[in-house]
């Protein structure tokens, strides 16, 4: 399955969006960019959100649904586009063109491993896929008339369905002090007559991948320390993963509620800090600190 492709599961009351992070620490660039469409009956439209983690702002750029197209594995919204190879953005006061490079090998081929595995076939209200867990980019950015070359780290995922989960946690970083990349997603979601707690964690250490997920019988414990800090403990077989995340400077984004209606306040940080320790039995496999962490604590 190509996890980047436009799923288009419903003709109405549905949303689908792609989320790209690009970070150039030297040039002080930390951006999250969302290309999306909502088919909610009363207010269908396409949009691009631009979240600037340096300025701590989020701008919602609205387009007609007719401006949205998916052609040749590329999302187009008017003259803006996003693919696994590149992205072009031209909105008020901001122009960006980047090329994605050195994508992690597990995600480089056209057919990717689904982050949700067989759970992507379930009748859920929300689905999430990881397209690029760790990659690099190069390009240029024009901000308020000033153009400069940029390069750095990239991350890409997508979400689609009817609505976001009832409660959820999301953690992502590929800026660790060691060769580590991490993405974690947890959500409480309806499944038929039940509300289930689904989760997946993908961690890459020097190119080796570890997964802790509902579908491979991993166990999860969440300790909410405060409104801005959480400890997550995952166990599977002989391995244990401990994450401790501290939120820094969250910004309000817009997310989908019932039927894909874009009126949910989502508080996200892309400046947070995570400590990560992976054990095999009692031996530490890796102990590392991550920065520029994407973090949503909606519980």
Buried (B, 14 or more C-beta within 10 A) or exposed (E): EBBBBBBEEBEEBBBBBBBBBBBBEEBEBBBBBBBBBBBBEEEBBBBBBBBBBEEBEBBEBEBEEEBBBBEEEBBBBBEBBBBBEBBBBEBEEBBBBBEBEEBBEBBEEEEBBBBBBEBBEBEBBBBBBBBBBBBBBBBEBBBEEEEEEBBBBBBBBBBBBBBBBBBBBBBBBBBBEEBBBBBBBBBBBBEEEEEBBBBBBBBBBEEEBBBBBBBEEBEBEBEEEEEBBBBBBBBBEEBBBBBBBBBBEBBEBBBBBEBBBBEBEBBBBBBBBBBBBBBEEEEEBBBBBBBBBBBBBBB
